[in-house]
Amino acid sequence: MIEVRDLVKRFHAPFRGTVTAVDHLSFEVRPGEVYGLLGPNGAGKTTTLKMLATLVRPDGGTVRVDGVDAVADPLGARGRLAYVPAEAGVPPQLSPREVVRLYADVQGVPQGRRRADELLERLGATSYADTPCGELSTGMKRRVVLARALVHEPQVLMLDEPTDGLDVLGRRDVLALVREQAAAGRTVVISSHIMVEVERVVDRLGVVAHGRLTAEGTLAHVLAHAKAANLDDAFVTLAHGERAS
């Protein structure tokens, strides 16, 4: 469902010159699979997700989403995916119901109003559905953004820190939703710094450091590769080149 081959992205940084944020990165994600993309700050995770979502054009390599070349045909790829960035905003003057219904209309979703209301209910936002988004908590805004992303039932869902700002119940709901999407045959890529959540939800994961993949596989495979008892320790070893004590 997602094929990434030799992906490269460089930026020009003041006082540093050319910086390679993503350095010949390659991986695949299958239909119905939840793939965790892990790495420290500055590792290239968000840049990678933005290239998959066609928001940033790569300097080299290829990206295919559901068989569509995302570089040559970004509009074709966008119709098959949804991307939820870590800092996703919502119009403060509109209500959650208006936001999600608007996106349903833009995407041409059949019975979009019903679909929007169902998603808001599934994400626990019904009681705030008609409150202006500018008055909502960070966690409730996050639920609205997730509903907005899912309204057209994308085949590929990319989530950057999806539980950020949520309470314990909200985190549980989002993780359950991720597994539901995978069970329905959709492909999910999730980036998170909360290792215990990653352990609970992913089928496979890749650890990125300095724009390169340092380990990839099932949780058991990555733990064995890092000679670690848990993902926190494995992350320290693989992402920072240190042996956790």
PyMOL commands that set and color helices and strands:
alter all, ss='L'
color gray80, all
select helices_A, chain A and resi 45-52+74-78+96-106+112-122+126-128+133-135+138-150+168-183+195-201+219-226+231-240
alter helices_A, ss='H'
color red, helices_A
select strands_A, chain A and resi 2-13+17-29+34-38+60-65+68-69+81-84+156-160+187-191+204-209+212-217
alter strands_A, ss='S'
color yellow, strands_A
deselect
rebuild
show_as cartoon
